[in-house]
Amino acid sequence: MMSLMEMICEGDVYTIREAVEDALTGSNPGQVLEALVEGLRLVGDRFQRGEAFLPELMMAGETFKEAMDVLSPALRDRPRQYLGKIVLGTVRGDVHDIGKNLVALMLEGAGFEVVDLGVDVAPEAFVRAVGEHQPQLVGMSALLTTTMLQMETTIKALEAAGQRDSVGVLVGGAPVSERFAKAIGADAYGNNAAQAVEKAIALLSRGTKPPA
């Protein structure tokens, strides 16, 4: 029988839900998540090396989504300490959400309240969300080189609205780099979901504190 990691790699969308349900009877939700994430990471690595192609990457993503439909309630039910609030979204012009959704889930598991704006989020929508929800952090994702420039546009929109000094800005996504993040004025860059959580916690510890 294939492991959860192998099922993600193989894009076994038809039986993954049952497999996750079975796994939850003998493992804690965090362990199940680690196996699923490892499978997604392996497919991504193969894609980067030219050993896997876009249809395989998409099938792995769909399989991961099916798995998370089953796993998410169990993860949210875990007791956790509240750390703060983050507004999260994929920037304008970009409709990719697998990476963003994984980051959101892991942030919630770590103790963040996540306001997920979804995909194709305009700079003005980030500004409105910051005004409405008063987060400590803003996270932006992009998968395309043509849309990653919207991150800078959004940061400028936050500055124009007088909000930039009140939030830490975290960016990530396949085409994004540490150098690009610094160039556009972001506070932190995460190259994967686990690192995004680490950077978010680090930003809070540098002076952005959750409300009492």
N, C-alpha and C positions, 0 to 999 in steps of 0.2 A: 504494500500500500504506500502511495506517495505521501511524503511529508507536506505540511502546509507550504513550506518554502518551495518545494518542487511543484506543487499545484499552481502557485503563482507564476513560476517560471514557465510552466507548460500552458498557461492560460486555461486551466481547467474550470471554466466558468459554471459548468453544469452541476458539479458535485461539491464545490467549495463551501457552500452554505452548511451543508450537512456535516462536512469535515470540521468546520469551525465549532459548530454546536457540540460535536463529540469531543473536541479538544478542550472545550470549556468545562467539561465534567472532570477533567483530571489536571488541568493547568490553570494558573491564574491569568486574568485577561492581559496583563503586561507581558507574560511569556508568549502568549498567542500573538500579540501585536508584534513582538520582536521577530517571530518567525515569518510573519507576513511581510514586514518591512524588509527583511533580509532577502526574500524572494524578489521583491520589487527592485531592490538595489542591484541584485545580480543581473536582472534583465536589463536594467539601465546601463550597467557596465558593459554587457555584451553589445548593446546597441552602440555605445560610444566606440567600441573596438571594431565595429562593422561585422560582428558575429551574429547579430540579430537585426531584424528589419522592423520598419514601422508597424506593420500588421501584428507582429508578435508583441511589440511594446504596447500596442493598444489593447490586445487581448489580455495581457498581464494586468493592465490598468483596470479593465472591466472586471476581471476576476477579483482584484483587490477591492473594488467597490462593493461587489457582492459580499465579500468576506466582512467588510466593515459594517454593512447593514446589520449583520448578526452580532458583531463584536462591540459596536459603539455603545449600546445600552449598558453592557457589562462594564465597560471602561468608565462611563459616566457615573455609575453607581458606587464606584470605589470612593472611600473617604479620602479627602485631600485638603490640604491647607490652602486658603485663598491667598494668592500672591498679588494679583492686580488684574487690570483689564487691558485688552488689546483689540484694536480695530484691524481687521485683516481683509485683504482682497487681492484679486488678480487685476492688474492695471488695464486701462482703457485699450480696446483693440485686441485683447488677448482673452481667449475663452478656455484656456487650459486650467484645469482645477485639481488634478490628481495630487500634485505636490502640495498645493495650498491646503487641500483638505487634510492631507496627512499632518501637515504642520499644525493645523487647527486642532486636530484630534489630540496630538501629543502635548500641545499647550494646555488644553483642557485637563488632560491627565496629570499634568504637572501642577495644576492649581490656578491657572488663568481663566478668567471669564473672557470668552472669545466672541466678539461681534463680527460675524462673517458676512461681508458685503457681497460675496460671490465673485463672478467674473465680469470682465469688461467694465470695470469700475472707473468712472470719470474722476478727475481730480476734485471736482466740485462735490462729488458724493463722499469722498474721504473727508473733505472739510465739514460737510454737514454732519457726518457721523461723529467726528471729533467733538463738534459743538453739542450734539445731542447726548452722547454717551460719556463724555469726559474721561477718555482712557488715559493710561500712562504711556502706552506704546501704540505705534502704527506699524503694521507689517504689510509689505507689498511683494507680490510675486509676478514674474514674467518668464515665459518660455521662449519668446521670439526676440531676436535682436532688433526687430522693427518696433517692438512695443516697450522694450526696456527703457527707452528714453522717456516714457511717460512717468517713470519714477521721479526723475528730476522735475518734470512739470508739476507733479503732485507736491513735491517738497516746496517748490516755489509758491504753490497755491496755499499751502499751510502757512508759509511765511507771510504772504499777503493778507491772510485772515488773522494774523496775530496769534497763531496757535503753535508755531514751530517750537518755541521755547518750552512749551508745556508737555511735549511728547517726545519720546525717543523713537527714532525711525529705524526699522530693521528691514533689509531687503534680501531677496534671494531668487533663485531660478537658474535654469541651465546656462543662459548666456551671461549671467551676472558674475562679477568677480569682486574681490576685496578692493582692487584698484578702482573699479568703476564706482563702487559704493562710496569710497572716499571722495572721488571726483564730483559726485552729485550732492554731497553733503549729508549722506546718510550716517547714522550713528553706529551701525553694525551690519555685518553681512554673514549669512549662514549658508553653507554650501550643501546642507542636507537638513532634514527635519530635526534630527537630534541636536545638531549644532544650533539650529534656530532657537530651540528651547533654552539651550545654555546661554546664548547671546541675549535672549530676552531677560533671563534672570539676572545676568550680569549688568544689563542696562538699569534694571531696578535698583541694584545694589550700589550703582554709581550716583544715586541721588534722586531717582524718580520713584516715589513711594506710593503704594496703594492707599486709598482713603481709609480713615479709621472706621 
